[in-house]
Amino acid sequence: MKMKHMMYLFILGAFLGFTACTTATPENYFDRAVLNTNMFNDFASERFTKELIAQNVKHEGIPVTPRAAETIVDNKAKYIEKALKDIKALKQTDETKEMLQTSIALHEMVLPVYQNEYMALAKLCDSGAPNDDVSALALEIENKYAAKFEELFIKLTNLGKAYAKANNINVTWGN
């Protein structure tokens, strides 16, 4: 009898766990679709390039971590892949559809750039390439992607603000 009872508890627990994962609150929608983009709000910017370059600045007595810039780019790409999967798992409703689709478009735009162009930039930084080479590739990335990124990011932010207000989600927006 104990075994049968434990089996029912296991099935009940699995069912509750599954439904808990599939029933998202407004906060879940907001966090996944809008808030998670903070991880890459420096995309196509000089600020991110400076962060990658700084990974290989030599300071007396402090060893440089091998592949430090590549690790940063790889971690961002992995984060974006997971975030994209989580966003796609959310059920689209009339209220969330445009916000989710914009977030998906933004994630799908930046992910291959991190995997390709930014990884190439990180490899340049990690290999000690001349600053002119690093700057040229960084500028190429900015020129190619910054406008579209900003357009999608602003649209998503505005949709997120409206969604947060409509659902009484307390958010402090930075400048």
N, C-alpha and C positions, 0 to 999 in steps of 0.2 A: 504494500500500500504506500509506503514511503516513496518508493521509486516512481510510482504513478503520479503522486502528488508533486514530486520534484519536477517531473516532465511537464505537468501543467503549468507550474510556476515558470519554468524555462520558456515555454511557448508564450505565455502571457508577457513575460519580460521582453522577449524578442519582439513581440507585436507592439508593445508600448514603446520600446526603443525605436522601432521602425516608424511608428506614427509620430513620435516626437521629432524625428529627423525630417519628416516630410511636412510637418505643420509649422510653417515659419510665421513668426510674429512680424509686425511692421518694423520693429527694431532689427530683426534678422535681415529683412529685405534691405533696409537702409545700410546696415553695417557691411553686408556683402557687396552690394551694388555701388555704394557711394564711398563709405568710409575707408574701405580697403584700398582705394585708389591713392591714398596718402603715401603708400609705399613707393609709388612712382610719379609723384607730382613734380619731380625734378627732371622728368624725361625731356630730352632734346634741349637741355639747358647747359650753360657754362658751369653752373654749380655742380652738376653730376660729373662733368669732365674733370673739374678740379678735385673732386673726391677721389676719382680713380687715379689721377696723377699723384695725389698726396700719399697714396698707399706705398709708393716706392721712393719717397723722399728719405734720404739717409740721414740719420741722427747719430752722433757719436755715442757709442756704447749700446745702441739699440739695433738689433739685427732686423733686416727687412724680411718680411714674411713672403716666401715664394708664392707666386700666383695670387697675390692679395687682391689685385683689381679683378682678375678673372673670377675669383671666388665671390666677390660682391655682385658681379653681373650674373653669375650662375645662380646665386641665391635669389636674386630678384626675379629671374626668369622662372625658377621653380615656384616661387610664391605666386607669381601671376598665373602660372598654369593651374595651380590649386584653386586660386580665387576664381578663375574663369570656370572651372569645373563646378564649383560651389554655386556660382551665379546661374549657370545653365540648369542646375538641379532645382532651382526655385520655380514654382508654378507661376506662370504669367497670368495676371488678372487685368481687368480693365484699368485698375488704378496703378499697377506696377509695370505694365507692358513696355511703355516708352522708356521708363527709367532703366529697366533690365536690358532692353535692346541696345540702348545707348552705352550702358556699362559693358556689355558684351563686345560691342563694336570697338570701344576704347581698349579693352584688354586684348582683343584680337589684333588691333593695330600695333600695340607696343611690344607684344610678346616676340614676334619674329625679329624685331629690331634689336631687342636685348640678346636674343640667341645668335644673331649674325653680326650686325654692325657694331653693337656695343661690345660684343665678345672680341671682335677684331681690335677695337680700340683698347680694350683691357689688355689684350696680348701685347699691343704696342707699348702700353704703359709698363707692363711687367717685364718686358724685354729691355727697357731702357732706351727705347727709340728716341730719336731727336724730337724736341718739342715742336718743331715745324710739322713733322709727320703726324704727331698726335693732334695738334691744333687743326690741321687740314681735314682729318677725318672727322673730328668733333664738329667742325663747321659744316661739313657735308651732311652730317646727321641732322643738325639743327635746321639747316636750310631745307632739307627734304621733308622733315616730319613735324617741325614745331607748330606751323600754322594749323594743320589738321588736328594735331594733339590738342592744342589750345581750344579749338572750336568744339571738339567732343568733350573736353574736360569742363569747359564753361557750361555747355548744354547739360551735362550730367550734374554738375553742381547746382544749377538752377532747378532742375527736376528734383534733385535731392532736397533742396530747401523747401520746395512746395510740398513734397511728400512728408517731410519731417513736420512741417507746420500742420498739415491736414491730419497727421496721426499723433500729434502732441509728443513728438520725440524731441527731447531737450538737446540741442546742438549749439555749440559755440563755434561760429565761423570765423576763421582767421582772415587777415587781409590779403 
